[in-house]
Amino acid sequence: MSGTYRYYWPTKYSSRNSFLLSGVKCVFISYQQDDKGEAIKVAEYLISAGIDVYIDLYDSDLKPEMQKKDPKKVTELILKGINNSSHMLAVISPNTIVSKWVPFEIGYGYEKTDLSVLCLKGIPKGSLPEYIRTAKIIRDIYDLNLYIPSISGRSKDQMIQNNLILEESSYSNPLRNIMDSLIID
């Protein structure tokens, strides 16, 4: 069973309450534009594990509003994406420090979603901004492979056996180039 880019799902929820009542699990991916390639890899890894994701790149309602530079409409559409998500995964890199949208998305999603932050390769533990340290921190592929089963309701071992996720030490893991495999503190 494969996940999907949630924007393409036929059901759009008109309110946060109707979304919550549906029981749907969906991860909103928050990232800085310079980390677009890495965010896509993370989204694809989640989808291959059977997790639905929302990522702004595939929201065809959002694209024209961004091109028109209409901040009110862009904000409304981003909030709609968050409101139609059960989880938020903020992709963190040195680029995040200059992002204007990631802190906004985290602030809005803080009480609405199950918020986690995913550190890209080489992010030192103590370098995370304070507002990010309030969330669950996913520092490596090992942590991500624990996070995914917590959403799907399946065990990590079962997901590995079914090739839904790959061991953090696997050379074929598509996240090896963007995330640390295992950080031992």
Secondary structure as GFF3:
##gff-version 3
##sequence-region A 1 185
A	DSSP	three_ten_helix	6	8	.	.	.	ID=ss1
A	DSSP	alpha_helix	16	22	.	.	.	ID=ss2
A	DSSP	beta_strand	26	30	.	.	.	ID=ss3
A	DSSP	three_ten_helix	33	35	.	.	.	ID=ss4
A	DSSP	alpha_helix	36	48	.	.	.	ID=ss5
A	DSSP	beta_strand	52	54	.	.	.	ID=ss6
A	DSSP	three_ten_helix	56	58	.	.	.	ID=ss7
A	DSSP	alpha_helix	62	68	.	.	.	ID=ss8
A	DSSP	alpha_helix	71	83	.	.	.	ID=ss9
A	DSSP	beta_strand	87	92	.	.	.	ID=ss10
A	DSSP	three_ten_helix	94	98	.	.	.	ID=ss11
A	DSSP	alpha_helix	101	109	.	.	.	ID=ss12
A	DSSP	beta_strand	114	119	.	.	.	ID=ss13
A	DSSP	three_ten_helix	125	127	.	.	.	ID=ss14
A	DSSP	alpha_helix	130	133	.	.	.	ID=ss15
A	DSSP	beta_strand	136	138	.	.	.	ID=ss16
A	DSSP	alpha_helix	141	152	.	.	.	ID=ss17
A	DSSP	alpha_helix	156	161	.	.	.	ID=ss18
###
